[in-house]
Amino acid sequence: MKPPEVDRLAGSRAAVAARRARAEVKKQVSRGERSASEVLSTASRDATVPEASLRVTELIGSIPWLGPTRTARIMQDLRISPSKRLGGLGVHQYQRLHEFLVRRQAPRAGDGTGHRSRLVVLAGPTAVGKGTVAGYIRDHHPEVLLSVSATTRPPRAGETDGITYYFVDDAEFDRMVAADEFLEWATVHNAYRYGTPRGPIERALSDGRSVLLEIDLQGARQVREAFPEAELVFLLPPTWEELVRRLVGRGTEDEQERERRLQTARTELAAQEEFDHTVVNTDVEIAAREVVGLMAV
C-alpha cells in the first residue's frame, strides 16, 4: 500500500530538514564554533537531536585538516564502523572516540595561545620544487620551524651546511643511526642517505611551535608511523611535462641519473593517495601559503 501523498511530502520535508541540521553541525565544527567532543556529548544525551544522527565519519571529517584518508585510518584505529552514527555508539566505542577527540583538541605544552603546534610533512616527486617551497616558508614565515635534514650527498652550488642540509660523511651518519638520533632516515635514489634529526623537532613541538619537514616518500611514511597526527602534504607539478622540464633544466644530474629519478617520480606520484592533502606547485608563493595554511587551527 502506498502512503498518502501528504505523508510522503511530510517525510520528505523532514528528511531535508534533518540533512540541513546535520550539515549545520558539521559547519560549526569546521569553523571552530563547536568542538567535536561537545557535539559527541550532545548526541549521547539526546537521541532526538541532529547530532545523534550524524555519522562518526562525518564528525571526524569536519575537524579542520582531517581529510578522507586520515578519517578512514582513524575510524579503523578506533574500531568503529563507517556506518555508525553518534547516537548508536556502544559504551566502549563512545569512550575511545571521546578520548581521541579530547586529545586532539588539547593545546600543546608551552603554547600560551591555546593553539596546537603541528608537524607538517612536505613530500613529492623529484624536481617538483619541495626545497624551493620550503625555503620560501623559511624566509617568510619565521614562526614555522623548518627542519634541517642530514645527508651523505655532497652539497650543490648555493647550498649551505646547517641551513640547507647537515652534510655528513657515512661514518657520522652511521653513528647517528646507532644513537637513534633520527626521526626517520632512508637511502634515496639508491645512492645517498637522508635523515631527520629528532631532537630539534621534539623540542619545537613541546614549545608549541609548528614544524615543517621537507622529506622524501619513504621518510613521510616513517614519520606517519612515529607521529600519527602529522599532516602529510604531497606537492604536485602542474603537469608531468613540466616536471620533466624542471628536472632536465636544472642540469645537476647526468642522463642516466635523470632517467632513474624520472622512474622514481612515476612511482612516487602513484602514492599521492596516501597523503592528507595535495598542493600544486604552479607558483612558489601560492604553494607556500597553502602549506602554511595547513598549520592553522
C-alpha positions as CSV (number, residue, x, y, z in Angstrom):
1,M,0.0,0.0,0.0
2,K,1.4,3.4,-1.0
3,P,1.4,6.0,1.8
4,P,-0.9,9.0,1.4
5,E,0.7,11.9,-0.7
6,V,0.6,14.2,2.4
7,D,2.6,11.7,4.4
8,R,5.2,11.3,1.7
9,L,5.6,15.0,1.4
10,A,5.9,15.4,5.2
11,G,8.5,12.7,5.3
12,S,10.5,14.3,2.5
13,R,10.4,17.7,4.2
14,A,11.6,16.1,7.5
15,A,14.4,14.3,5.8
16,V,15.6,17.6,4.1
17,A,15.4,19.4,7.4
18,A,17.4,16.7,9.1
19,R,20.1,16.8,6.4
20,R,20.3,20.6,6.7
21,A,20.6,20.4,10.5
22,R,23.4,17.8,10.3
23,A,25.2,20.0,7.7
24,E,25.0,23.0,10.0
25,V,26.6,20.9,12.9
26,K,29.4,20.0,10.6
27,K,29.9,23.6,9.5
28,Q,30.1,24.7,13.2
29,V,32.8,22.1,13.9
30,S,34.7,23.1,10.7
31,R,34.6,26.8,11.6
32,G,35.7,26.1,15.2
33,E,32.4,27.3,16.7
34,R,31.9,24.0,18.4
35,S,34.3,21.3,19.5
36,A,33.8,17.8,18.1
37,S,33.8,16.4,21.7
38,E,30.9,18.7,22.6
39,V,28.9,17.5,19.6
40,L,29.5,13.9,20.7
41,S,28.4,14.7,24.3
42,T,25.2,16.3,23.0
43,A,24.4,13.3,20.9
44,S,24.9,10.9,23.8
45,R,22.4,12.9,26.0
46,D,19.5,13.1,23.5
47,A,18.8,10.7,20.7
48,T,16.4,13.1,19.0
49,V,18.8,15.9,18.2
50,P,20.5,16.2,14.8
51,E,23.9,15.5,16.4
52,A,22.7,11.9,17.3
53,S,22.0,11.0,13.6
54,L,25.4,12.3,12.4
55,R,27.8,9.6,11.3
56,V,31.1,9.3,13.1
57,T,32.9,9.7,9.8
58,E,31.1,13.0,9.2
59,L,32.1,14.4,12.6
60,I,35.7,13.4,12.3
61,G,35.8,14.6,8.7
62,S,34.5,18.0,9.8
63,I,37.6,18.6,12.0
64,P,39.9,21.1,10.2
65,W,42.7,19.4,8.2
66,L,41.4,15.9,8.7
67,G,40.8,14.6,5.1
68,P,39.2,11.4,3.9
69,T,42.4,9.4,4.1
70,R,43.1,10.2,7.7
71,T,39.5,9.9,8.7
72,A,39.4,6.4,7.4
73,R,42.6,5.5,9.2
74,I,41.2,7.0,12.5
75,M,38.0,5.1,12.2
76,Q,40.0,1.9,11.7
77,D,42.1,2.7,14.8
78,L,39.0,3.4,16.9
79,R,37.4,0.1,15.7
80,I,34.2,1.9,14.7
81,S,32.2,1.0,11.5
82,P,32.0,3.8,8.9
83,S,28.2,3.5,9.0
84,K,28.0,4.1,12.8
85,R,26.1,7.2,14.0
86,L,26.9,9.1,17.1
87,G,23.7,8.2,18.8
88,G,24.3,4.5,18.2
89,L,27.7,4.1,19.7
90,G,28.4,1.4,22.3
91,V,30.0,2.3,25.6
92,H,33.5,1.4,24.6
93,Q,33.2,3.0,21.2
94,Y,32.0,6.2,22.8
95,Q,34.9,6.2,25.3
96,R,37.5,5.6,22.5
97,L,36.0,8.3,20.3
98,H,35.7,10.8,23.2
99,E,39.3,10.2,24.3
100,F,40.6,10.7,20.8
101,L,38.6,14.0,20.3
102,V,39.8,15.4,23.7
103,R,43.4,14.5,22.9
104,R,43.2,16.2,19.5
105,Q,41.7,19.5,20.7
106,A,44.1,19.8,23.7
107,P,46.7,22.5,23.3
108,R,50.4,21.7,23.3
109,A,52.5,22.5,26.3
110,G,54.1,25.9,26.2
111,D,51.6,27.3,23.8
112,G,50.1,30.3,25.6
113,T,47.6,31.0,22.8
114,G,45.8,27.7,23.2
115,H,46.7,26.8,19.5
116,R,48.1,23.4,18.9
117,S,51.5,23.1,17.3
118,R,51.5,20.9,14.1
119,L,54.0,18.7,12.4
120,V,53.6,19.0,8.6
121,V,55.4,16.8,6.2
122,L,56.0,18.1,2.7
123,A,56.9,15.4,0.2
124,G,56.6,14.8,-3.6
125,P,58.4,13.6,-6.6
126,T,61.9,14.7,-7.5
127,A,62.3,18.2,-9.0
128,V,58.8,19.2,-8.0
129,G,60.2,22.1,-6.0
130,K,59.9,20.9,-2.4
131,G,63.1,22.6,-1.4
132,T,62.1,25.9,-3.1
133,V,58.7,26.0,-1.4
134,A,60.3,25.0,1.9
135,G,62.9,27.7,1.5
136,Y,60.2,30.3,0.8
137,I,58.5,29.3,4.0
138,R,61.7,29.6,6.0
139,D,62.4,33.1,4.7
140,H,58.9,34.5,5.0
141,H,57.3,32.6,7.9
142,P,59.7,32.6,10.9
143,E,57.0,31.3,13.2
144,V,57.4,27.9,11.4
145,L,60.5,25.8,12.2
146,L,61.9,24.3,9.0
147,S,63.6,21.1,10.0
148,V,67.1,20.6,8.6
149,S,67.9,17.1,7.4
150,A,71.3,15.4,7.4
151,T,72.6,13.8,4.2
152,T,75.6,12.0,2.9
153,R,75.4,13.5,-0.6
154,P,77.8,16.4,-1.4
155,P,76.5,19.9,-1.4
156,R,75.3,21.5,-4.7
157,A,76.1,25.0,-5.7
158,G,74.4,27.6,-3.4
159,E,73.7,25.1,-0.6
160,T,74.9,25.9,2.9
161,D,75.8,23.4,5.6
162,G,73.4,23.7,8.6
163,I,70.8,25.7,6.6
164,T,70.1,23.6,3.5
165,Y,71.3,20.3,5.0
166,Y,73.7,19.0,7.5
167,F,76.3,17.5,5.2
168,V,77.9,14.5,6.9
169,D,80.1,11.5,5.9
170,D,79.0,7.9,6.1
171,A,80.7,7.3,9.4
172,E,78.9,10.2,11.1
173,F,75.6,9.1,9.6
174,D,76.1,5.6,10.9
175,R,76.8,7.0,14.4
176,M,73.6,9.0,14.3
177,V,71.6,5.9,13.3
178,A,73.1,3.8,16.0
179,A,72.4,6.5,18.6
180,D,68.7,6.7,17.5
181,E,69.1,10.4,16.7
182,F,66.9,10.3,13.6
183,L,63.1,10.5,13.4
184,E,63.4,8.9,10.0
185,W,66.1,8.1,7.5
186,A,66.4,6.4,4.1
187,T,68.6,5.8,1.1
188,V,67.2,7.9,-1.7
189,H,67.6,7.0,-5.5
190,N,69.8,4.1,-4.5
191,A,72.6,6.5,-3.7
192,Y,72.8,8.8,-0.8
193,R,71.2,8.7,2.7
194,Y,69.0,11.4,4.2
195,G,67.7,11.6,7.8
196,T,65.7,13.9,10.0
197,P,67.3,14.7,13.4
198,R,64.5,14.1,16.0
199,G,65.8,16.4,18.9
200,P,65.0,19.8,17.4
201,I,61.6,18.6,16.2
202,E,60.5,17.3,19.6
203,R,61.7,20.4,21.4
204,A,59.9,22.7,19.0
205,L,56.6,20.8,19.3
206,S,56.9,20.8,23.1
207,D,57.4,24.6,23.0
208,G,54.2,25.0,20.9
209,R,55.9,25.8,17.6
210,S,54.8,24.2,14.3
211,V,57.4,22.3,12.3
212,L,57.7,21.6,8.6
213,L,59.6,18.6,7.3
214,E,60.7,18.5,3.7
215,I,61.5,14.9,3.0
216,D,61.0,12.0,0.6
217,L,58.2,9.5,0.3
218,Q,59.9,6.8,2.4
219,G,60.6,9.4,5.2
220,A,57.0,10.6,5.1
221,R,55.8,7.0,5.7
222,Q,58.2,6.6,8.7
223,V,57.0,9.9,10.2
224,R,53.4,8.8,9.9
225,E,54.3,5.8,12.0
226,A,56.1,7.8,14.6
227,F,53.7,10.8,14.6
228,P,50.2,9.7,13.6
229,E,48.8,13.2,13.9
230,A,51.4,14.6,11.4
231,E,49.8,16.3,8.4
232,L,51.2,14.8,5.2
233,V,51.2,17.1,2.2
234,F,52.0,15.9,-1.3
235,L,53.5,18.6,-3.6
236,L,52.5,18.1,-7.3
237,P,53.8,19.6,-10.5
238,P,51.3,21.4,-12.8
239,T,51.9,18.7,-15.4
240,W,54.2,15.7,-16.0
241,E,55.8,17.6,-18.9
242,E,56.6,20.5,-16.5
243,L,58.2,18.1,-14.0
244,V,60.4,16.7,-16.8
245,R,61.3,20.2,-17.9
246,R,62.3,21.2,-14.4
247,L,64.5,18.1,-13.9
248,V,66.3,18.5,-17.2
249,G,66.6,22.3,-16.9
250,R,68.3,22.3,-13.5
251,G,71.3,20.4,-15.0
252,T,72.5,18.8,-11.8
253,E,72.2,15.2,-13.0
254,D,73.6,13.3,-16.0
255,E,71.2,11.5,-18.4
256,Q,71.3,8.2,-16.6
257,E,70.6,9.9,-13.2
258,R,67.7,11.9,-14.8
259,E,66.1,8.7,-16.1
260,R,66.5,7.0,-12.7
261,R,64.9,10.0,-11.0
262,L,62.0,10.2,-13.5
263,Q,61.3,6.5,-12.9
264,T,61.2,7.2,-9.2
265,A,58.9,10.1,-9.8
266,R,56.4,8.0,-11.6
267,T,56.3,5.6,-8.6
268,E,56.1,8.5,-6.1
269,L,53.2,10.2,-8.0
270,A,51.2,7.0,-7.7
271,A,51.5,7.2,-3.9
272,Q,49.8,10.6,-3.5
273,E,46.5,8.9,-2.3
274,E,48.4,8.1,0.9
275,F,48.6,11.8,1.8
276,D,46.1,14.0,3.6
277,H,46.5,17.0,1.2
278,T,47.8,17.8,-2.2
279,V,49.2,21.2,-3.2
280,V,50.1,22.0,-6.9
281,N,53.3,23.9,-7.2
282,T,52.4,26.3,-10.1
283,D,53.6,29.3,-8.2
284,V,56.0,29.0,-5.2
285,E,54.5,31.8,-3.1
286,I,51.0,30.4,-3.5
287,A,52.0,26.9,-2.8
288,A,53.9,28.0,0.3
289,R,50.9,29.9,1.6
290,E,48.7,26.8,1.1
291,V,51.2,24.7,3.1
292,V,51.5,27.2,5.9
293,G,47.7,27.4,6.0
294,L,47.5,23.8,6.9
295,M,49.3,24.6,10.2
296,A,46.4,26.9,11.2
297,V,43.9,25.7,13.8
